[in-house]
């Protein structure tokens, strides 16, 4: 039996299991229709099926009820006084807050073009009067079922995303920790290497401090990289035998060649560690000279990476201000004079200028 709307029965018994599992259970539903008797019939039927029914006689009243009662689904007529169903639909689907509420148009406008217009305007379903109440209920429950399934999927997606973010965060933390341990191990190697000789003890730490100071004064954006490079600049000496490395007297030609291979050896060691690749050029070229007479490649001027030129100044300053087996360390002023005297030949004059600036301001 049809409702013109007329209705055949006031309860439903033949829903598919997945849809019937939706069940009214207090779900709020808004019925918008200017025909009071029809609203009452739908209200009785849906209330019998455990829905909490709210009703409104036109679009304007419906908006007030939506704001106040937040229904989960709306069944709306089209032709109504004050505000018709299309205007109501337009406001709802254009609103961030209410666009997710499913809307079923229930109308006597039954031409194909009417249906196309209604569905194109954003209606989630379109039923024409006269209608069967059980069919209306089925359509309501199908839409609610879909809405909840989408909400469930969105929830699961958000939760998975959170879990993924957490895992990513943990991984980043572990990676950072691993880098720190790796760096500390390498620094430990250099410290152990230098500690075997009283003249070189603490050398790399001091070079890192001076190089970091110059980099800061020059306002560079890779200060940390330069400090790490300075800390590890002589790591290539690890493969050099003690009797050559700490020989007090003049080195033979072969011994000199072995010592002078340490920047390249160091670059090879560092180059194998992916997160330290940035410092390879600084390690490899820290014995180049500004005038092109250094080693390993005889680079000159701006061919030499800036980080390497900074380390060269810091390295030499520490070497000449600390005692060596064959001479006492120079005092501060003499060391500065020596650096200045070699600006433009051994050292980049710009780097020297910045180094003098920080020393003079201390
Ligand atoms: Fe060196």
Boltz pocket constraint, residues with backbone or C-beta under 6 A from the ligand:
constraints:
  - pocket:
      binder: B
      contacts: [[A, 233], [A, 234], [A, 262], [A, 286], [A, 287]]
      max_distance: 6.0
